[in-house]
Amino acid sequence: MDVGERLKQIRKLKGISQRELAKRAGVTNSTISMIEKNGVSPSVSSLKKILACVPISIGDFFANEAEPEKVVFRADEQPDVGTDKVKLLLIGATVKGRTTNIMREYYPPGADTGADMLQHEGEEGGVVLKGVIELTVGLDVYNLEEGDGFYFSSTIPHRFRNTSNEECQIISSNPAS
């Protein structure tokens, strides 16, 4: 198995930059880069420490890649890639070469995607299943209710915030890069 390539795929799958993974693991950015380029081979303990920050178990990291591609991802097979305030359940996290993130998003009252506006390549779209969400795209602010959808260029700074007193649930899609 190409450990470096596998780490790179999983890191990108989880939407984590090399710099962020290095920060979480308490190692230098160049260490992550060298591992991904197979310039160094990490010890098992070092690899476990890095994988815990993704998070993924060492067993799942070395899982048999010859298994057929999954098509169905049960609720308990959708890892939470969100923050402590926003729950983002990633559907199809184990799909190799995935180009799209499809997520079930949960915003408790007062939760948001952070003080800094998000900005990345590609496009983003989704629909509000329950509750109300405030969506800021550039200088425009929208209040979306149950059944309302959104679709915009993710290169425009954007942010999601639940200003209501009830949980908001969204299904969304954006690039996996």
Secondary structure, DSSP 4 states (H G I P E B T S, - for coil): --HHHHHHHHHHHTT--HHHHHHHHTS-HHHHHHHHTTSS---HHHHHHHHHTTT--HHHHT--TTSPPP----GGGS-B-S-SSSEEEEETTT-TT--EEEEEEEE-TT-BS-SSPB--SSEEEEEEEESEEEEEETTEEEEEETT-EEEEETTS-EEEE--SSS-EEEEEEEE--
